Amino acid sequence: MTQRLHLVFGGELIDPQKNEFRNVDDIHVVGMFPDYASAFDAWKSEAQRTVDNAHMRYFIAHIHRLRDEEAEASSTEELGS
């Protein structure tokens, strides 16, 4: 089974209508999750915990979409092997 990694993170936004963080040093990285369902549960928990602050937002990043397993590795990736 292919891993579908997801990153859950969030923080305070400058404007609740946009996705620009007030301070990127304060971004809360909740964690990396092996599937969407567990990432969604983590996202929901953090979103509910911070519901009283309209400027707080949490996001799910689909890390698995950043890589195409069928594509040839990049030159930077080759350095690691």
ChimeraX commands (.cxc) that place a marker at each C-alpha (Angstrom):
marker #1 position 0.00,0.00,0.00 radius 0.5
marker #1 position 1.31,3.43,-0.95 radius 0.5
marker #1 position 1.83,5.92,1.87 radius 0.5
marker #1 position -0.13,9.12,1.48 radius 0.5
marker #1 position 1.69,11.47,3.85 radius 0.5
marker #1 position -0.13,14.53,5.17 radius 0.5
marker #1 position 1.24,17.40,7.26 radius 0.5
marker #1 position -1.03,19.25,9.69 radius 0.5
marker #1 position 0.06,22.76,10.67 radius 0.5
marker #1 position -1.42,26.10,11.61 radius 0.5
marker #1 position -1.03,29.44,13.24 radius 0.5
marker #1 position -2.33,32.95,13.54 radius 0.5
marker #1 position -3.17,34.74,10.30 radius 0.5
marker #1 position -2.72,38.46,9.63 radius 0.5
marker #1 position -6.20,38.61,8.11 radius 0.5
marker #1 position -8.79,35.82,8.50 radius 0.5
marker #1 position -9.77,36.33,4.83 radius 0.5
marker #1 position -6.26,35.40,3.62 radius 0.5
marker #1 position -3.73,32.62,4.24 radius 0.5
marker #1 position -0.74,34.73,5.32 radius 0.5
marker #1 position 0.68,33.91,8.76 radius 0.5
marker #1 position 1.34,36.71,11.24 radius 0.5
marker #1 position 4.67,35.16,12.26 radius 0.5
marker #1 position 6.06,32.09,10.47 radius 0.5
marker #1 position 8.33,31.39,13.46 radius 0.5
marker #1 position 5.17,30.69,15.49 radius 0.5
marker #1 position 3.64,28.15,13.10 radius 0.5
marker #1 position 2.45,25.13,15.05 radius 0.5
marker #1 position 3.43,21.89,13.35 radius 0.5
marker #1 position 0.96,19.32,14.65 radius 0.5
marker #1 position 2.60,16.43,12.84 radius 0.5
marker #1 position 2.97,14.16,9.85 radius 0.5
marker #1 position 0.28,11.53,9.31 radius 0.5
marker #1 position 0.23,8.39,7.14 radius 0.5
marker #1 position -3.27,8.93,5.76 radius 0.5
marker #1 position -5.91,11.60,5.30 radius 0.5
marker #1 position -8.24,10.23,7.98 radius 0.5
marker #1 position -5.70,10.55,10.79 radius 0.5
marker #1 position -4.59,13.96,9.49 radius 0.5
marker #1 position -8.20,15.11,9.42 radius 0.5
marker #1 position -8.72,13.98,13.03 radius 0.5
marker #1 position -5.63,15.95,14.13 radius 0.5
marker #1 position -6.69,18.99,12.11 radius 0.5
marker #1 position -10.21,18.90,13.58 radius 0.5
marker #1 position -8.89,18.62,17.13 radius 0.5
marker #1 position -6.62,21.67,16.72 radius 0.5
marker #1 position -9.27,23.67,14.86 radius 0.5
marker #1 position -11.81,23.01,17.63 radius 0.5
marker #1 position -9.26,23.83,20.33 radius 0.5
marker #1 position -8.65,27.28,18.79 radius 0.5
marker #1 position -12.20,28.03,17.61 radius 0.5
marker #1 position -12.47,31.16,19.79 radius 0.5
marker #1 position -9.64,32.89,17.89 radius 0.5
marker #1 position -10.90,33.94,14.44 radius 0.5
marker #1 position -7.32,34.48,13.24 radius 0.5
marker #1 position -6.16,30.92,13.97 radius 0.5
marker #1 position -6.23,28.46,11.07 radius 0.5
marker #1 position -5.01,24.91,10.64 radius 0.5
marker #1 position -4.30,23.27,7.31 radius 0.5
marker #1 position -3.67,19.81,5.88 radius 0.5
marker #1 position -0.87,19.65,3.31 radius 0.5
marker #1 position -0.91,16.67,0.98 radius 0.5
marker #1 position 2.82,15.90,1.10 radius 0.5
marker #1 position 2.42,12.85,-1.11 radius 0.5
marker #1 position 1.36,15.14,-3.97 radius 0.5
marker #1 position 4.77,16.85,-3.95 radius 0.5
marker #1 position 6.40,13.71,-5.35 radius 0.5
marker #1 position 5.60,11.69,-8.40 radius 0.5
marker #1 position 6.96,8.24,-7.71 radius 0.5
marker #1 position 7.00,7.46,-11.43 radius 0.5
marker #1 position 9.18,10.47,-12.30 radius 0.5
marker #1 position 12.96,10.26,-12.42 radius 0.5
marker #1 position 14.62,11.56,-9.24 radius 0.5
marker #1 position 15.91,15.12,-9.21 radius 0.5
marker #1 position 19.65,15.82,-9.10 radius 0.5
marker #1 position 19.32,17.00,-5.48 radius 0.5
marker #1 position 17.65,13.74,-4.52 radius 0.5
marker #1 position 20.49,11.81,-6.17 radius 0.5
marker #1 position 22.96,13.40,-3.74 radius 0.5
marker #1 position 21.39,11.49,-0.84 radius 0.5
marker #1 position 22.02,8.02,-2.30 radius 0.5
marker link #1:1,2 radius 0.2
marker link #1:2,3 radius 0.2
marker link #1:3,4 radius 0.2
marker link #1:4,5 radius 0.2
marker link #1:5,6 radius 0.2
marker link #1:6,7 radius 0.2
marker link #1:7,8 radius 0.2
marker link #1:8,9 radius 0.2
marker link #1:9,10 radius 0.2
marker link #1:10,11 radius 0.2
marker link #1:11,12 radius 0.2
marker link #1:12,13 radius 0.2
marker link #1:13,14 radius 0.2
marker link #1:14,15 radius 0.2
marker link #1:15,16 radius 0.2
marker link #1:16,17 radius 0.2
marker link #1:17,18 radius 0.2
marker link #1:18,19 radius 0.2
marker link #1:19,20 radius 0.2
marker link #1:20,21 radius 0.2
marker link #1:21,22 radius 0.2
marker link #1:22,23 radius 0.2
marker link #1:23,24 radius 0.2
marker link #1:24,25 radius 0.2
marker link #1:25,26 radius 0.2
marker link #1:26,27 radius 0.2
marker link #1:27,28 radius 0.2
marker link #1:28,29 radius 0.2
marker link #1:29,30 radius 0.2
marker link #1:30,31 radius 0.2
marker link #1:31,32 radius 0.2
marker link #1:32,33 radius 0.2
marker link #1:33,34 radius 0.2
marker link #1:34,35 radius 0.2
marker link #1:35,36 radius 0.2
marker link #1:36,37 radius 0.2
marker link #1:37,38 radius 0.2
marker link #1:38,39 radius 0.2
marker link #1:39,40 radius 0.2
marker link #1:40,41 radius 0.2
marker link #1:41,42 radius 0.2
marker link #1:42,43 radius 0.2
marker link #1:43,44 radius 0.2
marker link #1:44,45 radius 0.2
marker link #1:45,46 radius 0.2
marker link #1:46,47 radius 0.2
marker link #1:47,48 radius 0.2
marker link #1:48,49 radius 0.2
marker link #1:49,50 radius 0.2
marker link #1:50,51 radius 0.2
marker link #1:51,52 radius 0.2
marker link #1:52,53 radius 0.2
marker link #1:53,54 radius 0.2
marker link #1:54,55 radius 0.2
marker link #1:55,56 radius 0.2
marker link #1:56,57 radius 0.2
marker link #1:57,58 radius 0.2
marker link #1:58,59 radius 0.2
marker link #1:59,60 radius 0.2
marker link #1:60,61 radius 0.2
marker link #1:61,62 radius 0.2
marker link #1:62,63 radius 0.2
marker link #1:63,64 radius 0.2
marker link #1:64,65 radius 0.2
marker link #1:65,66 radius 0.2
marker link #1:66,67 radius 0.2
marker link #1:67,68 radius 0.2
marker link #1:68,69 radius 0.2
marker link #1:69,70 radius 0.2
marker link #1:70,71 radius 0.2
marker link #1:71,72 radius 0.2
marker link #1:72,73 radius 0.2
marker link #1:73,74 radius 0.2
marker link #1:74,75 radius 0.2
marker link #1:75,76 radius 0.2
marker link #1:76,77 radius 0.2
marker link #1:77,78 radius 0.2
marker link #1:78,79 radius 0.2
marker link #1:79,80 radius 0.2
marker link #1:80,81 radius 0.2
view
